[in-house]
Amino acid sequence: MLRQIYSLAFVFGVCLLQLQAELPEMRWMVVLFPAAVLLFFYSYFYPNTFLALRKILSFGLFLGLGFFWAAMFAYWRMADTLPHEWESRDIELIGVIAELPQIIDRGVRFRFDVEQVLTSEAAVPAHILLTWYKMGGKYEEISTSTLPQVNVGERWRLTVRLKRPHGNANPHGSDFEAKAMERNIRAIGYVRISANNVRLDGWVNYPKYLIEHVRQQIHTRFSQVLADHSYAGIQIALAIGDQQAIPHEQWQIFTRTGTNHLMSISGLHVTMVSGMVFGLVYWLWRRSLRLSYWLPARKMAVTAGVLAALCYALLTGFSVPTRRTFLMLAIIAIALWSDRRVSMPAVLVGALLIVVVFDPWAVISPGFWLSFGAIALITLVTFGRIGKMGAIISWARVQWVITLGLSPLLLVMFQQVSVIAPIANAIAIPLVSLVVVPLTLLAIVPLFDFLLLPAHEILSAGMLLLKWLSETPQAVWQQPAPPLWALIAGMAGVVWLFLPGGSGMGIFSGFPARWLGMVALLPMFMISPPKPATGEMWLTMLDVGQGLAVVVRTEHHTLLYDAGPNYGETDSGARIIVPFLRGQGIRQLDLMLISHADSDHSGGALSVLAAIPVKSLLSSLNSDHPIQQAATNSKPCHAGESWQWDDVHFELLHPLAQSYDLAKRKTNETSCVLKITTRHGSVLLPADIEKDTERDLLVRAGQQLSATVLIAPHHGSKTSSTETFIRQVNPWLTLFSVGYRNHFGHPNEKVVERYRDLGSELMRSDRDGAVLLQFKEDSITVSSWREISRRYWHDR
């Protein structure tokens, strides 16, 4: 038991390191290591002295070892970085395509292992992520060149432009830089057009490339056999773990029904494959008396089952859930081989320790917590229980436990829990795991390609049922992310609720006062996030990259001003805005205002409209625009329109009504300009207006332009922010919504100096992440999300 506690202490230490804004100084390790040695020898020679104190010190020691173990790994990985001075410069490299290439809208994306840097004095990390666009370059280059065929294991010489991993930083949003750190991707970029881009070798003989090559062959063959079949991506994901093959719409069905774990090569699939091989080998081996004398059938079958699990796990990308499952199977196999008994808690903790020792960044992955959490819950309700129950009752109990038990984690990570998950899983798990997966895996062997088609037909029937379930109105419980104390109370409540029971029937019988577990869960579902008081305004300029999205909240109303860009594979609405709104407890938008049609301002609007009820839409869009068609109540914005929400005044300053009558009107110049005024300060949102509109506003609305906060027109472009305009606005704080190292060069340095000379405080989304402003108590509170959520891996 002590070993398990100390193992958990080590894991807690690793988790603690991943919460740090800065890496610790390793000199503390010099103190910790001698203390560890002294404590070890002392406990060995004097095992019964100060027993309680020794256990406490040992727990702290192992926690510290985990902390500094993870820190050591972090220092090694962080040392392999791209210098700032080599960002956005042409660099010639030789390297190998290391992973299964991903086809995207305009090209192909792949991981590249750098073997040699040909450009003099350039320093490039060993592992980078590249995109090869169909036009050769991402923006400025246009070519008729076609996309080359790239395959895993090929050695290429490429000319590339790179930048450091730098993601959007928003409340309740995903952390791209954390994912890049976990995957050991230390730079990202794209391939430039060059005559020097040539394939040097068709194959580099290395084991990890061989595995990825097999995965690519399976992907290609499945795509050909299942061409024009709706659920081909699901079967590819089940076979090789390529989740990118599943369309977003199908992922939504799995998320709403709580069956997405089936699509991410769950431990259930690995165990099933291992069990099938175990049963087959055991049956065959027992048929030979000679073989059974040489090695017992049980041991041979266990070995074969573990090897099958390893092969399948490697074939599917060796994600955290598959690693956990393989390690648990391996520990059990070792115990069987050595004729030793081992408990499930010990197996689980052992697998947990091994995963974290070799991959300290696994703890920042949602899959880590959900995978180990699910098995821990199943172990809690099955290990050490007296008596037996029927298979159906046992199945229902496990589904109930997982649905309720994982709800604290799901609410924190995704702000939603599938209510119909037990019903959906009762249908999907047998169908997918017992029918679709075996047929799909058999089709990995080329002779059995034909099995993909019946598997697809069966899968199609199941998907129709899941789609119907996902469309039920109350399929998903959505709510704000609970605070940390509510999460801790909820997790403790889950453990208390499912502790072993004694006599009696029902979930609340047996262990004393188990109902207290339900009480501890209640705060997660009942605590509402804070909101503005009457007359106050909370404004968040989200970090959407090169674009704009601003959420404005008053006491009882919410406005979304612009919806950010479309990124190709996804958009800022689905990836950033909707998670933010849900995390803040915003269930509907009273108004969506789309300033103009440019995709960096309107690209996420359709996703927001599909996910969140929107009462009305104001915009300068044409009547036939898809956003206009999707909205239920829309009208054009024009100067002079105003309204009052909770003692906060909103007024449109541009465009004029007659602007819509122009045959050829520039979208930037007809941007909806909004002024918001509170008793604590004001803000001006001018979207992408340029010099001509600025001059027009100075003439007809000069007195109304003055504002405490200004979101810089057109992202700080040199075509806007004339000196007379910004002097009239005279902002105390100016915000620039710009993408990291964007190809437009926004904000223009001369424009920045103009604001600086005016004495305005400057913040920018590429440096500060989301900017959170609270207009209250006769002042403005300003926060930067990159500072609030700072982690050591975030780019400075």
Buried (B, 14 or more C-beta within 10 A) or exposed (E): EEEBEBBBBBBBBBBBBBEBEEBBEEEEBEEBEEEBEEBEEBBEEEEEEEEEEBBEBBBBBBBBBBBBBBBBBBEEBEEBBBEEEBBEEEBBBBBBBBBBBBEBEBBBBBBBBBEEBEBEEBEBBEBBBBBBBBBBBBEEEEEEEEBEEBBBBBBBBBBBBBBBBBBBBBBBBBBBBBBBBBBBBBBBBBBBBBEEBEBEEEBBEBEBBBBBBBBBBBBEBBBEBBEEBEBBBBBBBBBBBBBBBBBEEBBBBBBBBBBBBBBBBBBBBBBBBBBBBBEBBBEBBBEEEEBBEEEBBBBBBBBBBBBBBBBBBBBBBBBBBBBBBBBBBBBBBBBBBEEEEBBBBBBBBBBBBBBBBEBBBBBBBBBBBBBBBBBBBBBBBBEEEEEEEEEEEEBBBBBBBBBBBBBBBBBBBBBBBBBBBBBBBBBBBEBBBEBBBBBBBBBBEEEEBEBBEEBBEBBEEBBEBBBEBBEEEEBBBBBBBBBEEBBEBBBBBBBBBBEBBEEEEEBBEBBEEBEBBBEBBEBBBEBEEEBBEEBBBBBBBBBBBBBBBBBBBBBEBBBBBBBBBBBEEBBBBBBBBBBBBBBBBBEEBBBBBBBBBBBBBBBBBBBBBEBBEBBBBBBBBEEEBEBBEBBEEBEBBBBEBEEEBBBBBBBBBBBBEEBBEEEEBBBBBBBBBBBBBBBBBBBBBBBBBBBEBBEBBBEEBEEBBBBBBBBBBBBBBBBBBBEEBBEBBBBBBBBBBBBBBBEBEBBBEEBBEBBEEBEBEBBBBBBBBBBBBBBBEEEBEBBBBBEEBBBBBBBE
